[in-house]
Amino acid sequence: MDQSVKSAPAHAVASAPEVAAAATMPGLNPDLKGVSLDDLYHQALKLHDHHSLPNVELSKIAAALAQVQTILNEHNSDHFIVRQARLSDIDSLENMVRYWAQQGENLPRPREDLIRNIQSFAVCVKNGQVMGCACLYVYDTGLAEIRSLGVSPLVQRQGQGRAIVEYLLYKAESYEIKKVFVLTRNPQFFAKVGFTKTTIEALPEKIRKDCDNCPKRERCDEVAYEYNFSPEQSLIARRSAQLEPIASKPV
């Protein structure tokens, strides 16, 4: 297999929920609904690996996705993107997680744990540098938690944190997860994103995994918030409605 073809578009296949939502617009293939750039590229790789897609066709797809990402970047007024984390981000991820753990905001996570769970992480990137991160941890019961959320203190209050959370919520909804929760010391932030208050006691999965062994268990200062997916809370439906041409909306 031509490995150079496989690695060429590494910077071009950043997942983009906005692009995934755009696939729901009238006139586009309904099979593309909820599909990100990463999804499209990995579908192409799978066909390529099974000898169903020639190298030249894979190269065309990679080039097309690169062009899409370039256009998105050019029109991104915030000058940052949120995408799936990669192993090349691991040093930045480790530093970000360690920093916020030292501030007492997140639990520490060893490097090997970050590597094993790299696919669960999303990163916010600006000018080629990782400026924020978070991961979507899925429990055996299907419940999911947003963990290790942190943004560089150099870019606080510029929308990166919300963008990362919404990216992970979109990802969770595409997995058909029904509920996402978070333990936080900043409930106002999550309330603005659409989370509602709950109790830690209502999250037995979290208690078994982390709380029982947490040194702060008896003096926990975190608040539990949850996001329940429903027609009203659907990010996919909301973005689809925002992208739908006005002329096609019922009057």
Residue, then its C-alpha position, 0 to 999 in steps of 0.5 A: m500500500d502507498q503509505s505516502v497517499k495515506s498520510a498526505p491529507a493529515h492536516a486536511v481531514a479535521s472534523a468539522p461539525e458545521v460541515a457535517a450539518a451542511a450535509t443535511m441541506p436540501g438537495l444534498n445526498p441524505d447519506l451524508k447527513g451527520v458525516s464529518l470530514d474525518d468520517l469521509y476520509h476514513q470511509a475512503l481509507k477503508l475502501h482503499d484498504h480493501h482494494s476497492l478504491p485505487n490510489v489515484e481516487l484516494s488522492k482525489i478525495a484527499a485533495a477535495l477534503a483539503q480544499v474544503q478545509t482550506i475554504l473553512n479556515e479562510h472563512n473562519s472569523d474566529h481563526f481557530i478550528v476544533r477537530q479530532a485529536r491526533l497522536s502528533d498533539i500528544d505533547s500539547l495535550e499532556n501539557m494542557v491536562r497537567y496544567w489544569a490538574q495543577q490548578g485543581e480543575n481537572l483530574p491528572r491523567p498519565r501520558e499513556d492514558l492520553i495516548r490510549n484514548i486519543q480518539s476520544f479527545a477534541v482539540c482547539v487549534k489556532n495557528g497550528q497550536v493546540m489552545g484547548c482540549a476535552c474528551l468524550y468518555v463513554y461508559d459501558t451503560g451508554l452514558a457519556e462524560i465530558r472530561s479534561l476540558g481546558v483552554s490555554p490561559l492565553v486565549q480565555r473567554q474567546g469562545q474556544g471552550r464552548a466550541i470544544v463542548e459543542y463539538l463533543l455534543y455533536k459527536a455524542e449525538s451522532y453516536e446516538i448517545k442520549k445523555v452527556f454529563v459533566l462535573t464542573r466548578n463553572p456551572q454558568f458556562f455549561a448552563k449557557v451551552g444548554f446543560t441543566k443541573t443534576t446530582i452526582e448521586a444520579l450518576p452511579e457510573k461516575i461514582r464508581k469510576d472516579c468519585d470513590n477514589c477521589p481525595k476530594r470526595e468528602r469535600c467535593d466542590e464540583v457541581a453535576y450538569e447534564y445534557n439530554f438530547s431531545p428534538e429541542q436540544s438536537l444540535i444536528a436539527r438546529r444546525s440543519a434548520q439554520l443552514e436551510p434556505i429561507a425559501s424552503k421553510p414552511v410558512 
